[in-house]
Amino acid sequence: MVKHTATSVVTIERFIIEQERMFPDATGELSGILYDMALVGKMIANKVRSAGLADILGATSDTNVQGEVQQKLDVIANEIVVKAFDHGGRLCAMASEEEEDIIHIPEGFRPGKYVLLFDPLDGSSNIDVNVPVGTIFSVFRKITRGSHGEMEDLLQPGRRQVAAGYILYGSSTMMVYTTGQGAHGFTLDPSIGEFLLSHPNIRIPANARYLSVNDAYEQDWPEPTRALMRRYRGLDGERKALNVRYVGSLVADFHRNLLGGGVFCYPANTKSPNGKLRLLYEANPLAFIAEQAGGAACDGYGSILDVQPTELHQRTPLYLGSKDEVELVSQFPLPKFVAPGIQERRGASRAGAPASTPVSAAPAV
Ligand code: AFP
């Protein structure tokens, strides 16, 4: 394996080619998806950079499938991704956080052997105030017979992802991805329009510094979640307090914790018994990256990557980041029923777990 340091000049293209060479049977299709994603990142970065100038700030009158008002840039970013991928011959289907149904490959184009799930512009309610946003993506191999992609191809547990990543539109634009061979970060050099390897083999620091959580929901958390947060904050006298940092834009919060060490939490609460974040477009891809960087992700019952999805827009509670901090969640077991329905759904939908798995016996994260 070629060993790169943060001081070698390596374009994302060269890096992807070098990784592909490690697999003699590789056809280059997955590499093609990653190049296309880097291209998408540059195109969306360009739109985000000029958002304030082009009179495209503010909400459209449309709402997405979650019932949220779509920002115009969400719509634009969604279109950029779909158009970059629907004719390339590498995908047989897609699913987007912004679209209700499976996105089929148009007639006349050859379907490929992968499916792509993506959140085109996560954190988009922050655009009006110039806060970092991101694109998140997840790739699976097709598992059904026939040439066209089906729902079953999209509803696979995160453990089966073959690639995942995100693009952060922050003070600089960065793409971080994994194909299961470590997590690697690339920074866009705007003067040459290339992503250059800047963060090879990212390892999330074991000594966490940050806690990212929205305290506004504290009154709606179950008692074990409140106790967990008191522990993170050092209020129960058991440990040193973590610093609290919350942007409210998942990619930005995750990226800071990935590099600096920390845990992002979006617990279930009585008003949102399944949390807010989407399993397929947000939790799974970031969980894959976290694990590849030596971290972990759980939903309060077990590993995120073991959850068998049942619907495209499924939500999940999420604890994500440094391993020790995520493992702490299992010491604060949630009551059997956080809210009507949640335990039955969780027990029944975890891949490989019997429907009756009691919470206290949930697999360790
Ligand atoms: P938007 O895309 O509506 O801005 O939501 C962003 C997000 O999905 C995720 O990026 C944040 O971590 C989370 O929601 C913030 O949610 P709260 O505002 O409830 O804390």
Residues whose N, C-alpha, C, O or C-beta is under 5 A from the ligand:
A	BS01	AFP	L121 D122 G123 S124 S125 N126 N214 G248 S249 L250 V251
